[in-house]
Amino acid sequence: MAKKFTADNFNAEVLQAQGPVLVDFWATWCMPCRMQGPAIEKLAEEGYNAGKLNVDEEESLAAQYRVMNIPTLIIFKDGKEVDRMVGVQSKDVLAEKLDSYQ
């Protein structure tokens, strides 16, 4: 199951994590976000560090990372943003990108 990132766990789970972390900035009302969800879940099931951050519940984090459109997928490594994609991405594309940051 994909992790749920919040202001309470973002620092520990994302910024201090070992290896790359994929964060899906999404909202329940966003149809493309709902389309993206199964790929994030599958990546998490396959052992990738991947999770979702609800922009309606975590407005300050969305603003901090300048998320203007959703879904926005950001890969963090060593506490820094290393890649950003906007719009629905395939599981294979995301896995390839995560693998490249190992």
Secondary structure as UniProt FT lines:
FT   STRAND          3..4
FT   TURN            7..9
FT   HELIX           11..15
FT   STRAND          21..26
FT   TURN            28..29
FT   HELIX           31..45
FT   TURN            46..47
FT   STRAND          50..54
FT   TURN            55..57
FT   HELIX           59..64
FT   TURN            65..66
FT   STRAND          72..77
FT   TURN            78..79
FT   STRAND          80..86
FT   HELIX           91..100
//
